[in-house]
Amino acid sequence: MNMNRICTLLKIQYPIIQGGMVWCSGWRLASAVSNSGGLGIVGAGSMHPHVFEEHLIKCKAATSNPFGVNLPLMYPQIDEMMGIILKHQVPVVITSAGSPSKYTSLFKQHGIKVLHVVSNLRFALKSQDAGVDGIIAEGFEAGGHNGAEETTTLVLLQLLLGKLSVPLVAAGGIGSGRAMLAAMALGAEGVQIGSLFAASEESSAHLAFKQRIVESSEGDTLLSLKPIGGVRLLRNPFFDKVRQLELSGGSPDQFRELLGKGRAKLGMFEGDLEEGELEIGQIAAHIQSVEPVSVIFERLLSDYHSSLNGLCSHSGK
Ligand SMILES: Cc1cc2nc3c(=O)[nH]c(=O)nc-3n(C[C@H](O)[C@H](O)[C@H](O)COP(=O)(O)O)c2cc1C
């Protein structure tokens, strides 16, 4: 795979970024991805500041390659998190869930590269104006929180094609080297992968959740909780309660009450498959087993190259 702007910007061998994921992406996953030649990401979204700092210290000790952090911009103690990021000289910050206009310049003043996650063209252009170094375009099939427009990755990449001067990374629904190649064909210079790594051995998710991902089939996830910000959930009894409230036209307050506190931790980290919130992308239906990150990387890369060779031989090159 040739070096491109994303590899050069992030100082990585392969243009594969592991998505920051609440309750799944601690130092173990991030360092495994970085050691495999991609960019591992410590997901700050589910961590208290002191826990986050511990993960950064452990991640630094476990890899000599660059790694980054994911910082959702609605995080309550964001200034404290920023201080920790600066103290530990993390080279890359991926921001999401909020406007990058305030924080991008603060990070950049300290030499940190900033990529921002968007789900539509308007925010992609705004983020570019805010000075980000790269845009991550995340389609509606992705795990985690999703854009209200419900634009798929395939469509979003085409909407962005030729509209940005900063490099573009595709996210959502990427579970194979062939899908990586398709994203590259649509102008992306890298991919951000979440679900596949959520089910990896090094993910901090509970084994019961990982097994549930492996057992899931087509149609098992749905964009849910839309009145309080859509999130893609795996079907389970909690999901059924959310569905019922959706069908009866529940108010945002009713959804907040149903969700309560700690549901995501309960499901993904503690493994309560009945009452917990299980966030995962549509590509879960394609995940066959819980594997080490190194094996996932080998397969992604060999599939990418064989697909590329196949395409070239089809076109007679
Ligand atoms: C369990 C889970 C939790 C996630 N949490 C976050 C998060 O805290 N912040 C964020 O920016 N994105 C989050 N995401 C989105 C991922 O970073 C990534 O963009 C997405 O998973 C890519 O789509 P895929 O799941 O189809 O690979 C999460 C995704 C999953 C599966």
PDBQT file of the ligand as one rigid body, heavy atoms in Angstrom, charges set to zero:
ROOT
HETATM    1  C1  LIG A 401     -19.186   0.394  20.488  1.00  0.00    +0.000 C 
HETATM    2  C2  LIG A 401     -18.897   1.670  19.742  1.00  0.00    +0.000 A 
HETATM    3  C3  LIG A 401     -18.677   2.837  20.454  1.00  0.00    +0.000 A 
HETATM    4  C4  LIG A 401     -18.351   4.024  19.784  1.00  0.00    +0.000 A 
HETATM    5  N1  LIG A 401     -18.048   5.140  20.508  1.00  0.00    +0.000 NA
HETATM    6  C5  LIG A 401     -17.594   6.257  19.866  1.00  0.00    +0.000 A 
HETATM    7  C6  LIG A 401     -17.115   7.375  20.616  1.00  0.00    +0.000 A 
HETATM    8  O1  LIG A 401     -17.039   7.379  21.846  1.00  0.00    +0.000 OA
HETATM    9  N2  LIG A 401     -16.701   8.476  19.914  1.00  0.00    +0.000 N 
HETATM   10  C7  LIG A 401     -16.727   8.506  18.537  1.00  0.00    +0.000 A 
HETATM   11  O2  LIG A 401     -16.332   9.516  17.945  1.00  0.00    +0.000 OA
HETATM   12  N3  LIG A 401     -17.180   7.454  17.822  1.00  0.00    +0.000 NA
HETATM   13  C8  LIG A 401     -17.571   6.331  18.448  1.00  0.00    +0.000 A 
HETATM   14  N4  LIG A 401     -17.937   5.233  17.715  1.00  0.00    +0.000 N 
HETATM   15  C9  LIG A 401     -17.769   5.262  16.240  1.00  0.00    +0.000 C 
HETATM   16  C10 LIG A 401     -16.378   4.708  15.824  1.00  0.00    +0.000 C 
HETATM   17  O3  LIG A 401     -15.337   5.535  16.272  1.00  0.00    +0.000 OA
HETATM   18  C11 LIG A 401     -16.247   4.555  14.295  1.00  0.00    +0.000 C 
HETATM   19  O4  LIG A 401     -16.284   5.781  13.628  1.00  0.00    +0.000 OA
HETATM   20  C12 LIG A 401     -17.341   3.656  13.735  1.00  0.00    +0.000 C 
HETATM   21  O5  LIG A 401     -17.479   2.510  14.542  1.00  0.00    +0.000 OA
HETATM   22  C13 LIG A 401     -17.015   3.242  12.306  1.00  0.00    +0.000 C 
HETATM   23  O6  LIG A 401     -18.014   2.432  11.775  1.00  0.00    +0.000 OA
HETATM   24  P1  LIG A 401     -18.019   0.805  11.895  1.00  0.00    +0.000 P 
HETATM   25  O7  LIG A 401     -18.505   0.513  13.264  1.00  0.00    +0.000 OA
HETATM   26  O8  LIG A 401     -18.949   0.392  10.845  1.00  0.00    +0.000 OA
HETATM   27  O9  LIG A 401     -16.609   0.342  11.672  1.00  0.00    +0.000 OA
HETATM   28  C14 LIG A 401     -18.281   4.032  18.365  1.00  0.00    +0.000 A 
HETATM   29  C15 LIG A 401     -18.533   2.848  17.667  1.00  0.00    +0.000 A 
HETATM   30  C16 LIG A 401     -18.826   1.669  18.330  1.00  0.00    +0.000 A 
HETATM   31  C17 LIG A 401     -19.025   0.404  17.546  1.00  0.00    +0.000 C 
ENDROOT
TORSDOF 0
